Amino acid sequence: GTRLANTGDTGLAAVAAIKRRCIMGFCDDIKEIRQRCFLSQEAFAKELGVSFATVNRWESGKTKPTYKTMKLIDDFCKKNQLDFDIRRKLEE
């Protein structure tokens, strides 16, 4: 289990912080994929046909890509010969 440090946060703030991290174990993967191709968030967004703000929200853990967008990310990785198993991510 996850242990919470006593930071003085209210319980709700701590739960929200954990939820953000849990929603997006994926956020680090998105950033790594983008950086391995030496792309800015803006350039990566253009490659996928989404907005810069969308990529930024994924990487910060605020939102999660849709299934359709995950497929685009998977296709991008295959095209660029990056090891990324979208099926494993969908099961998490």
C-alpha positions as CSV (number, residue, x, y, z in Angstrom):
1,G,0.0,0.0,0.0
2,T,0.9,3.6,-0.3
3,R,1.9,5.4,2.9
4,L,1.1,9.1,3.3
5,A,3.7,11.3,4.7
6,N,2.4,13.7,7.4
7,T,2.5,16.9,5.4
8,G,-0.4,18.6,7.1
9,D,-2.6,18.1,4.0
10,T,-6.2,17.4,4.5
11,G,-7.2,13.9,3.8
12,L,-9.0,14.9,0.6
13,A,-5.9,16.7,-0.7
14,A,-3.8,13.6,0.0
15,V,-6.3,11.3,-1.7
16,A,-6.5,13.6,-4.7
17,A,-2.7,13.6,-5.0
18,I,-2.6,9.8,-4.9
19,K,-5.4,9.6,-7.4
20,R,-3.5,11.9,-9.8
21,R,-0.4,9.7,-9.5
22,C,-2.4,6.5,-9.9
23,I,-4.4,7.7,-12.9
24,M,-1.2,8.5,-14.7
25,G,1.6,6.0,-14.1
26,F,1.2,6.7,-17.8
27,C,2.3,10.3,-17.6
28,D,6.0,9.3,-17.3
29,D,5.6,7.0,-20.3
30,I,4.2,9.8,-22.4
31,K,7.0,12.1,-21.5
32,E,9.6,9.4,-22.1
33,I,8.2,8.6,-25.5
34,R,8.2,12.2,-26.5
35,Q,11.7,12.9,-25.2
36,R,13.2,9.8,-26.8
37,C,12.1,11.3,-30.2
38,F,13.6,14.7,-29.2
39,L,10.2,16.4,-29.6
40,S,8.7,19.3,-27.7
41,Q,5.2,18.9,-26.3
42,E,4.0,21.0,-29.2
43,A,5.7,18.9,-31.8
44,F,4.5,15.7,-30.2
45,A,1.0,17.0,-30.1
46,K,1.1,17.8,-33.8
47,E,2.3,14.3,-34.6
48,L,-0.7,12.9,-32.8
49,G,-3.2,15.4,-34.0
50,V,-4.0,16.8,-30.5
51,S,-3.4,20.1,-28.8
52,F,-0.3,21.1,-26.9
53,A,-2.5,21.5,-23.8
54,T,-3.6,17.9,-24.1
55,V,-0.1,16.6,-24.1
56,N,0.7,18.9,-21.2
57,R,-2.3,17.6,-19.2
58,W,-1.2,13.9,-19.9
59,E,2.3,14.6,-18.7
60,S,1.2,16.4,-15.6
61,G,-1.2,13.6,-14.8
62,K,-4.3,15.8,-15.0
63,T,-6.0,13.7,-17.7
64,K,-5.6,10.3,-19.3
65,P,-5.5,9.7,-23.1
66,T,-8.6,8.2,-24.6
67,Y,-8.5,4.7,-26.0
68,K,-8.4,6.3,-29.5
69,T,-5.5,8.5,-28.6
70,M,-3.7,5.6,-26.9
71,K,-3.9,3.8,-30.3
72,L,-2.4,6.8,-32.0
73,I,0.5,6.8,-29.4
74,D,0.9,3.1,-30.0
75,D,1.1,3.7,-33.8
76,F,3.6,6.5,-33.3
77,C,5.8,4.2,-31.2
78,K,5.7,1.5,-33.8
79,K,6.5,4.0,-36.6
80,N,9.5,5.3,-34.6
81,Q,10.6,1.8,-33.3
82,L,10.0,2.6,-29.7
83,D,9.2,-0.2,-27.2
84,F,5.8,0.7,-25.8
85,D,3.1,-2.0,-25.1
86,I,-0.2,-0.2,-25.2
87,R,-2.0,-3.5,-24.2
88,R,-0.1,-3.6,-20.9
89,K,-1.0,0.0,-20.2
90,L,-4.7,-0.6,-20.8
91,E,-4.7,-3.4,-18.3
92,E,-3.2,-1.3,-15.5
